[in-house]
Amino acid sequence: MTKQQMFDVLSRKAHLTKKASREAVEALLDEIKKALAKGEKVVLSGFGTFKVVSVRDKDVVFPGSKVKKTIKGHRAARFTPGKNLKKAVK
């Protein structure tokens, strides 16, 4: 599902205009992004948890050229699905 499809579904199900549904989805995603940028955990009950993890430096070898390179440590976003989401996907 694309963001545009999500806007369409939300506008239909929540009886909103497409502009209002777009603003609602964008606002939600913006708030999740801001919380993760601060290093906070975002828990959506019944759906899952977004959190930030630290990734250590890592040595890699490129298969084609056999060149070794070190990828610097960084922060990355991770998602853990909740029980209801896991059940729905199965």
Secondary structure, DSSP 8 states (H G I E B T S, - for coil): --HHHHHHHHHHHTT--HHHHHHHHHHHHHHHHHHHHTT--EEETTTEEEEEEEE--EEEE-TTT--EEEE--EEEEEEEE-HHHHHHH-
